[in-house]
């Protein structure tokens, strides 16, 4: 039995060593301008871009009056410059296709009551139906926190996550592969173009979301409660042509999750008069003109909700 165990451990050590050497070689050998490893799987994300820039900029020791977090609706929908005009220092920790699983680990490793006056969690049903591999891949490649990367991969429960971690460590200390010209200070990505053509009505399955993502949203709220972080949930403006039936199902689900925590929810999806063609740059993302109108309307609302919530809990 002892001999069998020793042989098994030796074999495992050899496999791990070969795996590590193979990943290191694939991560360092470049082919057509990029590491060769990107030819082995479509789920890998290049290091760099908006996510890389924002995590390099984010200051744990600073105090932000508002931190925004969520999917691309978040990082493309909340402009720190508009908040600054209202005397509020804001940082945007949104990322592409970010799911509640990802949000939980970002909150756990980056957000505290000391550095966050008010947390805005942007909610979008599209982020709730994702398994999380795409967003985890981008964040693992670009985050500054090893703990958050390991936590996301562990909770993702996908063996491909081990490759993501291996690639992260193989490329540690290496600069970004690319820079995104739309990035603006404070974690925001600016798009000024407009659709110019009508948005065709899109219908989606009326799904409340993946059970594991809904569970992690609850864990996010529980973590904020434990840490004394004030929270406002927000759904930002949608095009008038988007699927209202699917959103109503989503709204009912969110209300059931937030109820035990008594967290306010500003569902502004259709509470606006914006033009689908002139204020959006695609089927669900606001352009800069739309962002400014949305933020100007939102800021008084979140301050009012936060003030009312504080008085009700005192």
Secondary structure as the mmCIF struct_conf table of DSSP 4:
data_model
#
loop_
_struct_conf.conf_type_id
_struct_conf.id
_struct_conf.beg_label_comp_id
_struct_conf.beg_label_asym_id
_struct_conf.beg_label_seq_id
_struct_conf.end_label_comp_id
_struct_conf.end_label_asym_id
_struct_conf.end_label_seq_id
HELX_RH_AL_P HELX_RH_AL_P1 UNK A 2 UNK A 28
BEND BEND1 UNK A 29 UNK A 29
STRN STRN1 UNK A 30 UNK A 31
TURN_TY1_P TURN_TY1_P1 UNK A 32 UNK A 33
STRN STRN2 UNK A 34 UNK A 35
HELX_RH_3T_P HELX_RH_3T_P1 UNK A 36 UNK A 39
BEND BEND2 UNK A 40 UNK A 40
TURN_TY1_P TURN_TY1_P2 UNK A 42 UNK A 43
BEND BEND3 UNK A 47 UNK A 47
STRN STRN3 UNK A 48 UNK A 48
HELX_RH_AL_P HELX_RH_AL_P2 UNK A 49 UNK A 57
TURN_TY1_P TURN_TY1_P3 UNK A 60 UNK A 61
BEND BEND4 UNK A 62 UNK A 62
STRN STRN4 UNK A 64 UNK A 69
BEND BEND5 UNK A 70 UNK A 71
HELX_RH_AL_P HELX_RH_AL_P3 UNK A 72 UNK A 75
TURN_TY1_P TURN_TY1_P4 UNK A 76 UNK A 77
HELX_RH_AL_P HELX_RH_AL_P4 UNK A 80 UNK A 85
TURN_TY1_P TURN_TY1_P5 UNK A 86 UNK A 87
STRN STRN5 UNK A 90 UNK A 92
TURN_TY1_P TURN_TY1_P6 UNK A 96 UNK A 97
HELX_RH_AL_P HELX_RH_AL_P5 UNK A 100 UNK A 110
TURN_TY1_P TURN_TY1_P7 UNK A 113 UNK A 115
STRN STRN6 UNK A 116 UNK A 122
HELX_RH_AL_P HELX_RH_AL_P6 UNK A 125 UNK A 128
BEND BEND6 UNK A 129 UNK A 129
BEND BEND7 UNK A 132 UNK A 132
HELX_RH_AL_P HELX_RH_AL_P7 UNK A 133 UNK A 142
BEND BEND8 UNK A 144 UNK A 144
HELX_RH_AL_P HELX_RH_AL_P8 UNK A 146 UNK A 156
TURN_TY1_P TURN_TY1_P8 UNK A 157 UNK A 157
TURN_TY1_P TURN_TY1_P9 UNK A 159 UNK A 159
HELX_RH_AL_P HELX_RH_AL_P9 UNK A 160 UNK A 170
TURN_TY1_P TURN_TY1_P10 UNK A 171 UNK A 173
BEND BEND9 UNK A 177 UNK A 177
STRN STRN7 UNK A 178 UNK A 178
TURN_TY1_P TURN_TY1_P11 UNK A 181 UNK A 182
STRN STRN8 UNK A 183 UNK A 184
TURN_TY1_P TURN_TY1_P12 UNK A 185 UNK A 187
STRN STRN9 UNK A 188 UNK A 189
BEND BEND10 UNK A 197 UNK A 197
HELX_LH_PP_P HELX_LH_PP_P1 UNK A 198 UNK A 201
HELX_RH_AL_P HELX_RH_AL_P10 UNK A 211 UNK A 227
TURN_TY1_P TURN_TY1_P13 UNK A 228 UNK A 228
STRN STRN10 UNK A 231 UNK A 235
TURN_TY1_P TURN_TY1_P14 UNK A 240 UNK A 241
BEND BEND11 UNK A 242 UNK A 242
HELX_RH_AL_P HELX_RH_AL_P11 UNK A 244 UNK A 258
HELX_RH_3T_P HELX_RH_3T_P2 UNK A 259 UNK A 261
TURN_TY1_P TURN_TY1_P15 UNK A 262 UNK A 262
STRN STRN11 UNK A 264 UNK A 267
TURN_TY1_P TURN_TY1_P16 UNK A 269 UNK A 270
BEND BEND12 UNK A 271 UNK A 271
TURN_TY1_P TURN_TY1_P17 UNK A 276 UNK A 278
BEND BEND13 UNK A 279 UNK A 279
STRN STRN12 UNK A 280 UNK A 280
BEND BEND14 UNK A 281 UNK A 284
STRN STRN13 UNK A 286 UNK A 286
HELX_RH_AL_P HELX_RH_AL_P12 UNK A 288 UNK A 313
#
